[in-house]
Amino acid sequence: MITLNGRGLNLEKFIEISRFKEEVAIGEEQRLLVLKAHQYVHDVVRSEKPVYGINTGFGKLSDMSVSREDVSKLQENLLKSHACGVGNPFSDEIVRGMMLLRVNALIRGNSGIRIEVLEKIVEMLNKNVCPVVFEKGSLGASGDLAPLSHMSLPIIGLGECFYKGERMSTIDAFNKAEITPISNLLAKEGLSLINGTQAMTSVGAFTLYDTTKLAKLADLSLSLTMEALHGIIDAYDERVHLVRGHIGQINVAAHVKVLLEGSENITRQGEERVQDAYSIRCAPQVHGATVDAIEFVKEKIEIEMNAVTDNPIIFAEDGIAISAGNFHGQPLALPFDYLGIAISELANISERRLERLVNPSLSNGLPPFLVKNPGINSGFMIVQYSAASLVSENKVLSHPASVDSIPSSANQEDHVSMGTIGARKANSILGNARKVIAMEIFTACQAIDLKKAHNLGKYTKKAYTKVREYIPFIDNDVIMYPHIHKVEELITSDELFEYVFNK
């Protein structure tokens, strides 16, 4: 069990809880902080002093007061009216991530919500009851209002949930899981639940985590291509990369040398040719830039995982609630656009290496399209077509979402981040990039067989062996998509990653 304290959550713990369903608890010190902030809200309601979101309307309606008798109904109405999501439901792990992140933010004691409400979310997490949350409908300010509303409806017995793989009403799910909903929300509690960046942060965190692994597999696909094309290893000399100084570039060059350790297929400059094309020679610079981008985005995500993103923010010890803008997603919107671009580049350069493998003018003696009898056979020709279509789609998706803004709430909220769109785009780009790298691995293994280049490096041999467990050498044309899909499955399931790097 992982105890949350509002400050110590990192990407690895986030994945353990959200993806691998580690149980969670709330720390004792955080319970006291939550209680103090809730008492402040209670005192505001009794005094009838106007404080945004506690006894006023929301957005453009903030100047409209709400009576003491109606503050609870105000919070329930907020969840109902703001649950306007559309599209497909988010995956369970993304929604679990949202729930985890919202609890971690609210236990900082700056929101005014009751501990009972937070314990209900924790109970849902630990019993694997997952709200149905639709992926589209957030502007990324004032936070992820629509998705977080869908996430929060089940707390009071409304909305829908997934339980044991089935979609059903919240009441049915709660009955099966033996959960009792909260009878009603008190002042500010609905606003506390939905005024944050947890949808974009959850999507972005999963995208980042999976990209970190894909970047290592991109080094592996590059190394397999170097085996097939007798790549020149001199360009990976540590001295070259140290004199430039970028950490990602230095680490990628070192990683590729490790992957190719013991290979008898790589060459030195001047042996077969003086230098390789950019897609091989400059791969440390390109892959390394993506690795550096990953580290930058990780820093921003882990800050946001432990951030207070509410409005107003309550400082109970000072007796004040300040209405401000911590819900605005711009600190994440820019990094998520950057992340999408960085992932696109892994696929772009991979597709260029794939083209070198299948093109007889570029492949250093390999047969056209990697088939023994070209003409009657098309071989791997259309593998490259498919990869080209994916990288082209990624270029469209890489247009930044954060440069757009559409005013909302009668122009009260006149600049928004579109950060959730940026996170979802980055995740779509990741899916395409994963497919392209799978295609390069598939193609490189075929080229290795044709080159009879079987004295492979320590780790490239492991990768080749794992692929050949499932996919044979292709003599004549076969239906190709099952093979492409299988290599992608080896990547998405982590089977290839674990076999190569952890066994």
C-alpha positions as CSV (number, residue, x, y, z in Angstrom):
1,M,0.0,0.0,0.0
2,I,1.2,3.5,-0.9
3,T,0.4,6.3,1.6
4,L,-0.3,9.6,-0.1
5,N,0.9,12.9,1.4
6,G,0.3,15.4,-1.4
7,R,4.0,15.9,-2.1
8,G,5.8,12.6,-2.7
9,L,4.0,11.3,-5.8
10,N,6.3,10.5,-8.8
11,L,5.8,8.9,-12.2
12,E,6.8,5.4,-11.0
13,K,4.3,5.5,-8.0
14,F,1.6,6.9,-10.3
15,I,2.1,3.9,-12.6
16,E,2.1,1.4,-9.8
17,I,-1.3,2.7,-8.5
18,S,-3.0,3.6,-11.8
19,R,-1.9,0.8,-14.1
20,F,-0.9,-2.0,-11.7
21,K,-3.6,-1.3,-9.0
22,E,-1.4,-0.8,-6.0
23,E,-3.7,0.1,-3.0
24,V,-3.5,3.6,-1.5
25,A,-4.2,5.3,1.8
26,I,-4.2,8.9,3.0
27,G,-1.6,10.1,5.5
28,E,-2.6,11.1,9.0
29,E,-1.1,14.6,8.8
30,Q,-3.0,15.2,5.6
31,R,-6.3,14.3,7.3
32,L,-5.7,17.1,9.8
33,L,-4.9,19.6,7.1
34,V,-8.1,18.7,5.2
35,L,-10.2,19.1,8.4
36,K,-8.8,22.6,9.0
37,A,-9.6,23.8,5.5
38,H,-13.1,22.3,5.7
39,Q,-13.7,24.1,9.0
40,Y,-12.8,27.3,7.2
41,V,-15.4,26.7,4.5
42,H,-18.0,25.8,7.2
43,D,-17.3,29.2,8.9
44,V,-17.7,31.1,5.6
45,V,-21.1,29.5,5.0
46,R,-22.2,30.5,8.4
47,S,-21.0,34.0,8.1
48,E,-22.6,34.4,4.6
49,K,-19.5,36.4,3.5
50,P,-19.4,36.0,-0.3
51,V,-16.5,33.7,-1.4
52,Y,-16.3,32.5,-4.9
53,G,-17.5,28.9,-5.4
54,I,-18.6,28.5,-1.8
55,N,-21.7,30.7,-1.8
56,T,-21.6,32.2,-5.3
57,G,-22.2,30.9,-8.8
58,F,-19.4,29.8,-11.1
59,G,-17.6,31.5,-14.0
60,K,-19.6,34.4,-15.3
61,L,-22.2,33.7,-12.6
62,S,-19.7,34.4,-9.8
63,D,-21.4,37.7,-8.9
64,M,-24.6,35.8,-8.1
65,S,-25.0,34.9,-4.4
66,V,-26.3,31.6,-3.2
67,S,-28.2,31.2,0.0
68,R,-26.9,29.1,2.9
69,E,-29.8,26.6,2.3
70,D,-28.8,26.1,-1.3
71,V,-25.0,25.7,-1.1
72,S,-25.2,21.9,-1.1
73,K,-27.6,21.8,-4.1
74,L,-25.2,24.2,-5.9
75,Q,-22.4,21.6,-5.7
76,E,-24.6,18.8,-7.0
77,N,-25.8,20.9,-9.8
78,L,-22.3,21.8,-10.7
79,L,-21.4,18.1,-11.3
80,K,-24.5,17.5,-13.2
81,S,-24.3,20.5,-15.5
82,H,-20.6,20.2,-16.1
83,A,-20.7,16.5,-17.1
84,C,-20.7,17.3,-20.8
85,G,-18.0,14.9,-22.1
86,V,-18.3,13.3,-25.5
87,G,-16.3,10.7,-27.5
88,N,-15.0,7.4,-26.3
89,P,-14.5,6.6,-22.6
90,F,-11.0,7.0,-21.3
91,S,-9.3,3.7,-20.3
92,D,-9.6,2.6,-16.8
93,E,-6.0,3.3,-16.0
94,I,-6.3,6.9,-17.2
95,V,-9.4,7.4,-15.0
96,R,-7.7,5.7,-12.1
97,G,-4.8,8.2,-12.6
98,M,-7.3,11.1,-12.5
99,M,-8.8,9.9,-9.3
100,L,-5.3,9.3,-7.7
101,L,-4.1,12.8,-8.8
102,R,-7.2,14.6,-7.5
103,V,-6.9,13.0,-4.1
104,N,-3.2,13.8,-3.9
105,A,-4.0,17.5,-4.7
106,L,-6.9,17.8,-2.3
107,I,-5.1,16.3,0.7
108,R,-2.8,19.3,0.7
109,G,-5.5,21.0,2.8
110,N,-6.1,24.0,0.5
111,S,-9.5,23.1,-0.8
112,G,-12.1,22.7,1.9
113,I,-13.4,19.3,1.0
114,R,-14.3,16.7,3.7
115,I,-12.0,13.8,4.3
116,E,-15.0,11.5,3.9
117,V,-15.3,12.5,0.2
118,L,-11.7,11.8,-0.4
119,E,-11.9,8.5,1.4
120,K,-14.8,7.5,-1.0
121,I,-12.5,8.1,-4.0
122,V,-9.8,6.0,-2.3
123,E,-12.3,3.2,-1.7
124,M,-13.3,3.2,-5.3
125,L,-9.6,3.0,-6.3
126,N,-8.9,0.2,-3.9
127,K,-12.0,-1.8,-5.0
128,N,-11.4,-1.1,-8.7
129,V,-14.6,0.7,-9.4
130,C,-13.8,3.1,-12.3
131,P,-16.1,6.0,-13.4
132,V,-17.0,6.3,-17.0
133,V,-15.2,9.4,-18.2
134,F,-15.4,10.6,-21.8
135,E,-12.2,11.7,-23.4
136,K,-13.3,14.9,-25.1
137,G,-14.8,18.2,-23.8
138,S,-12.1,19.9,-21.8
139,L,-10.5,23.3,-22.6
140,G,-7.8,22.8,-20.0
141,A,-9.0,25.8,-18.0
142,S,-10.8,26.1,-15.6
143,G,-9.2,22.8,-15.3
144,D,-10.6,19.6,-16.8
145,L,-14.1,20.5,-15.9
146,A,-16.1,18.0,-18.0
147,P,-13.9,14.9,-17.4
148,L,-13.5,15.6,-13.7
149,S,-17.3,16.0,-13.4
150,H,-17.8,12.6,-14.9
151,M,-15.2,11.2,-12.6
152,S,-17.0,12.8,-9.6
153,L,-20.6,11.9,-10.3
154,P,-20.3,8.4,-8.8
155,I,-19.3,9.8,-5.4
156,I,-22.9,10.9,-4.9
157,G,-24.3,7.8,-6.7
158,L,-24.8,9.3,-10.1
159,G,-23.3,8.6,-13.5
160,E,-21.8,5.3,-14.7
161,C,-18.9,3.1,-13.8
162,F,-16.9,0.2,-15.1
163,Y,-16.7,-2.8,-12.7
164,K,-15.0,-6.0,-13.6
165,G,-14.9,-5.1,-17.2
166,E,-18.6,-4.2,-17.5
167,R,-20.2,-0.8,-17.9
168,M,-23.2,-0.1,-15.6
169,S,-24.9,2.5,-13.5
170,T,-23.0,3.7,-10.5
171,I,-25.6,2.3,-8.2
172,D,-25.2,-1.2,-9.7
173,A,-21.5,-1.0,-9.5
174,F,-21.5,0.2,-6.0
175,N,-23.9,-2.5,-4.9
176,K,-21.6,-5.2,-6.4
177,A,-18.5,-3.7,-4.9
178,E,-20.2,-2.9,-1.5
179,I,-19.6,0.8,-1.6
180,T,-22.1,3.4,-0.2
181,P,-22.2,6.7,-2.0
182,I,-21.9,10.1,-0.2
183,S,-25.4,11.3,0.6
184,N,-24.7,14.9,-0.5
185,L,-21.9,17.4,-1.1
186,L,-21.3,20.3,1.1
187,A,-20.1,23.8,0.3
188,K,-17.3,24.0,-2.3
189,E,-16.9,20.2,-2.5
190,G,-18.1,19.9,-6.1
191,L,-15.9,22.7,-7.2
192,S,-12.9,21.2,-5.3
193,L,-13.5,17.9,-7.2
194,I,-13.5,19.3,-10.7
195,N,-11.3,22.4,-10.6
196,G,-8.0,20.9,-11.6
197,T,-5.7,19.5,-14.4
198,Q,-5.9,15.9,-13.5
199,A,-7.3,14.6,-16.8
200,M,-4.5,16.1,-18.9
201,T,-1.9,15.1,-16.3
202,S,-3.1,11.5,-16.2
203,V,-3.1,11.1,-20.0
204,G,0.2,12.9,-20.3
205,A,1.8,10.8,-17.5
206,F,0.9,7.5,-19.2
207,T,2.1,8.8,-22.5
208,L,5.4,9.9,-21.0
209,Y,6.0,6.6,-19.2
210,D,5.3,4.6,-22.3
211,T,7.4,6.9,-24.5
212,T,10.4,6.4,-22.1
213,K,10.3,2.7,-23.0
214,L,9.7,3.3,-26.7
215,A,12.7,5.5,-26.9
216,K,14.9,2.6,-25.7
217,L,13.2,0.4,-28.3
218,A,13.9,3.0,-31.0
219,D,17.6,2.6,-30.1
220,L,17.1,-1.1,-30.5
221,S,15.3,-0.8,-33.9
222,L,18.2,1.4,-35.0
223,S,20.7,-1.1,-33.9
224,L,19.0,-3.9,-35.8
225,T,19.0,-1.8,-38.9
226,M,22.7,-1.1,-38.4
227,E,23.3,-4.9,-38.2
228,A,21.6,-5.3,-41.5
229,L,23.2,-2.4,-43.3
230,H,26.7,-2.8,-41.7
231,G,26.4,0.6,-40.0
232,I,29.5,2.6,-39.1
233,I,30.1,2.6,-35.4
234,D,32.6,5.5,-35.4
235,A,29.8,8.0,-35.3
236,Y,28.9,6.7,-31.9
237,D,32.3,7.3,-30.4
238,E,31.9,8.8,-26.9
239,R,34.3,11.7,-27.7
240,V,32.1,12.9,-30.5
241,H,29.1,13.3,-28.2
242,L,31.0,14.7,-25.2
243,V,32.3,17.6,-27.1
244,R,28.8,18.7,-27.9
245,G,27.5,18.0,-24.4
246,H,23.8,17.1,-24.7
247,I,23.0,14.4,-22.1
248,G,20.4,12.6,-24.2
249,Q,22.7,12.4,-27.2
250,I,25.6,11.1,-25.0
251,N,23.4,8.5,-23.5
252,V,21.8,7.3,-26.7
253,A,25.2,6.8,-28.4
254,A,26.4,4.9,-25.4
255,H,23.3,2.8,-25.3
256,V,23.5,1.8,-29.0
257,K,27.2,0.7,-28.5
258,V,26.0,-1.5,-25.6
259,L,23.2,-3.0,-27.8
260,L,25.7,-3.8,-30.6
261,E,28.4,-5.1,-28.3
262,G,30.0,-8.2,-29.9
263,S,28.5,-7.7,-33.3
264,E,30.5,-8.8,-36.3
265,N,28.3,-6.8,-38.7
266,I,29.0,-3.2,-37.8
267,T,31.9,-1.5,-39.7
268,R,34.4,1.3,-39.3
269,Q,34.6,4.4,-41.4
270,G,36.5,3.7,-44.7
271,E,35.9,-0.1,-44.6
272,E,32.8,-0.2,-46.8
273,R,32.1,3.5,-47.1
274,V,33.2,6.8,-45.5
275,Q,30.0,7.7,-43.7
276,D,26.4,6.6,-43.3
277,A,23.3,8.6,-44.1
278,Y,21.8,10.9,-41.5
279,S,19.1,8.5,-40.3
280,I,21.9,6.2,-39.0
281,R,24.8,8.6,-38.4
282,C,22.7,11.3,-36.7
283,A,20.5,9.0,-34.7
284,P,22.1,9.8,-31.4
285,Q,21.4,13.5,-32.0
286,V,17.8,12.9,-33.0
287,H,16.9,10.1,-30.5
288,G,18.9,12.0,-27.8
289,A,16.9,15.2,-28.4
290,T,13.7,13.2,-27.7
291,V,15.3,11.7,-24.5
292,D,16.1,15.2,-23.3
293,A,12.5,16.3,-24.1
294,I,11.2,13.3,-22.0
295,E,13.2,14.5,-19.0
296,F,11.9,18.0,-19.3
297,V,8.3,16.9,-19.6
298,K,8.8,14.4,-16.7
299,E,9.9,17.3,-14.4
300,K,6.8,19.3,-15.3
301,I,4.4,16.3,-14.8
302,E,5.9,15.4,-11.4
303,I,5.5,19.0,-10.2
304,E,1.8,19.0,-11.3
305,M,1.2,15.6,-9.7
306,N,1.8,17.2,-6.3
307,A,0.3,20.6,-7.1
308,V,-2.7,22.4,-5.7
309,T,-4.8,23.3,-8.7
310,D,-8.0,24.5,-7.0
311,N,-9.9,27.7,-7.0
312,P,-10.3,29.4,-4.7
313,I,-7.3,28.3,-2.7
314,I,-7.9,28.2,1.0
315,F,-5.1,29.2,3.4
316,A,-6.9,28.2,6.6
317,E,-4.0,29.2,8.9
318,D,-4.3,32.8,7.5
319,G,-8.1,32.8,7.4
320,I,-8.3,33.6,3.7
321,A,-9.5,32.1,0.4
322,I,-7.8,33.5,-2.7
323,S,-9.5,33.2,-6.1
324,A,-6.7,32.8,-8.7
325,G,-5.8,30.6,-11.6
326,N,-3.9,27.4,-10.6
327,F,-6.4,25.4,-12.6
328,H,-5.0,26.8,-15.8
329,G,-3.3,24.0,-17.8
330,Q,-0.6,26.1,-19.6
331,P,2.3,24.8,-17.6
332,L,1.5,21.3,-19.0
333,A,0.0,22.3,-22.4
334,L,3.3,23.5,-23.8
335,P,5.3,20.4,-22.5
336,F,2.6,18.1,-24.0
337,D,2.9,19.7,-27.4
338,Y,6.6,19.4,-27.1
339,L,6.3,15.7,-26.1
340,G,4.1,15.0,-29.2
341,I,6.7,16.6,-31.5
342,A,9.5,14.7,-29.8
343,I,7.7,11.3,-30.2
344,S,7.0,12.2,-33.9
345,E,10.7,12.5,-34.5
346,L,11.4,8.9,-33.3
347,A,8.9,7.7,-35.9
348,N,10.2,10.1,-38.6
349,I,13.7,8.9,-38.5
350,S,12.7,5.2,-38.0
351,E,10.7,5.4,-41.3
352,R,13.7,6.8,-43.1
353,R,15.8,3.8,-41.9
354,L,13.0,1.5,-43.0
355,E,13.2,3.0,-46.5
356,R,16.9,2.4,-46.6
357,L,16.3,-1.2,-45.8
358,V,13.9,-1.8,-48.7
359,N,15.3,0.5,-51.3
360,P,17.9,-1.3,-53.5
361,S,19.6,2.0,-54.3
362,L,20.2,2.6,-50.6
363,S,20.4,-0.9,-48.9
364,N,24.0,-1.8,-49.6
365,G,23.4,-4.8,-51.7
366,L,20.1,-6.1,-50.2
367,P,17.5,-7.3,-52.8
368,P,14.7,-4.9,-53.7
369,F,12.0,-4.8,-51.0
370,L,13.8,-7.6,-49.1
371,V,12.4,-10.5,-51.1
372,K,14.4,-13.1,-53.1
373,N,12.2,-13.0,-56.2
374,P,11.1,-9.4,-56.7
375,G,8.6,-8.7,-59.4
376,I,6.2,-11.6,-58.7
377,N,6.7,-10.7,-55.1
378,S,6.3,-7.2,-53.6
379,G,8.0,-8.1,-50.3
380,F,8.2,-5.3,-47.8
381,M,7.3,-2.5,-50.3
382,I,4.0,-1.6,-48.6
383,V,5.4,-1.9,-45.1
384,Q,7.2,1.3,-45.9
385,Y,4.0,2.8,-47.4
386,S,2.2,2.1,-44.2
387,A,5.0,3.6,-42.1
388,A,5.0,6.7,-44.3
389,S,1.3,7.2,-43.8
390,L,1.7,7.0,-40.0
391,V,4.5,9.6,-39.9
392,S,2.5,11.9,-42.1
393,E,-0.5,11.6,-39.8
394,N,1.9,12.4,-36.9
395,K,3.0,15.6,-38.6
396,V,-0.7,16.8,-38.7
397,L,-1.1,15.7,-35.0
398,S,2.1,17.6,-34.0
399,H,0.5,21.0,-34.7
400,P,0.4,22.5,-31.2
401,A,-2.9,22.6,-29.4
402,S,-1.6,25.2,-26.9
403,V,-1.5,28.0,-29.5
404,D,-5.3,27.9,-29.7
405,S,-7.7,29.5,-27.3
406,I,-11.5,30.0,-27.4
407,P,-13.2,32.2,-24.8
408,S,-15.8,30.5,-22.6
409,S,-18.3,31.4,-19.8
410,A,-19.4,34.6,-21.5
411,N,-15.8,35.7,-21.9
412,Q,-15.0,35.5,-18.2
413,E,-12.7,32.6,-19.0
414,D,-11.1,34.3,-22.0
415,H,-7.9,32.3,-22.4
416,V,-7.7,28.6,-22.1
417,S,-4.8,26.1,-22.5
418,M,-6.2,23.2,-24.6
419,G,-3.7,21.1,-22.6
420,T,-6.0,18.0,-22.5
421,I,-6.1,18.0,-26.3
422,G,-2.3,18.3,-26.3
423,A,-2.0,15.3,-24.0
424,R,-4.4,13.2,-26.1
425,K,-2.7,14.2,-29.3
426,A,0.7,13.1,-27.8
427,N,-0.9,9.8,-26.9
428,S,-2.2,9.3,-30.4
429,I,1.3,10.2,-31.8
430,L,2.8,7.6,-29.5
431,G,0.4,4.9,-30.8
432,N,1.5,5.7,-34.4
433,A,5.2,5.8,-33.5
434,R,5.0,2.5,-31.8
435,K,3.7,1.0,-35.0
436,V,6.4,2.5,-37.1
437,I,9.2,1.2,-34.8
438,A,7.5,-2.2,-34.9
439,M,7.7,-2.1,-38.7
440,E,11.4,-1.2,-38.6
441,I,12.1,-4.1,-36.3
442,F,10.1,-6.5,-38.5
443,T,11.9,-5.3,-41.6
444,A,15.4,-5.2,-40.1
445,C,15.0,-8.9,-39.0
446,Q,14.2,-9.8,-42.6
447,A,17.2,-7.9,-43.9
448,I,19.5,-9.5,-41.3
449,D,18.5,-13.0,-42.6
450,L,19.0,-11.9,-46.2
451,K,22.4,-10.5,-45.3
452,K,23.2,-13.7,-43.4
453,A,24.3,-11.3,-40.6
454,H,23.8,-13.7,-37.7
455,N,26.8,-12.8,-35.6
456,L,24.8,-10.1,-33.9
457,G,25.5,-8.0,-30.9
458,K,24.5,-9.2,-27.4
459,Y,21.2,-7.3,-27.2
460,T,20.3,-7.2,-30.9
461,K,20.6,-11.0,-30.9
462,K,18.1,-11.2,-28.1
463,A,15.7,-8.9,-30.0
464,Y,16.1,-10.9,-33.2
465,T,15.5,-14.2,-31.3
466,K,12.4,-12.9,-29.7
467,V,10.9,-11.7,-33.0
468,R,11.8,-15.0,-34.7
469,E,9.8,-16.9,-32.0
470,Y,6.7,-15.5,-33.6
471,I,7.6,-14.4,-37.1
472,P,9.4,-16.5,-39.8
473,F,11.6,-15.3,-42.6
474,I,9.4,-14.4,-45.5
475,D,10.4,-16.2,-48.8
476,N,7.4,-15.2,-50.9
477,D,4.5,-12.8,-50.4
478,V,2.3,-13.6,-47.5
479,I,-0.5,-11.6,-45.7
480,M,1.7,-9.1,-43.9
481,Y,-0.6,-7.4,-41.3
482,P,-0.6,-10.2,-38.7
483,H,3.2,-10.0,-38.5
484,I,3.2,-6.2,-38.2
485,H,0.5,-6.5,-35.5
486,K,2.5,-9.2,-33.6
487,V,5.6,-7.1,-33.4
488,E,3.5,-4.2,-32.2
489,E,2.0,-6.5,-29.6
490,L,5.5,-7.5,-28.4
491,I,6.1,-3.8,-27.8
492,T,2.8,-2.8,-26.2
493,S,2.8,-5.9,-23.9
494,D,6.4,-5.1,-22.8
495,E,7.4,-8.7,-23.8
496,L,10.2,-7.5,-26.1
497,F,11.4,-4.8,-23.7
498,E,11.5,-7.2,-20.7
499,Y,13.2,-9.9,-22.7
500,V,15.9,-7.7,-24.2
501,F,16.6,-5.3,-21.3
502,N,15.6,-7.2,-18.1
503,K,16.5,-10.9,-18.8
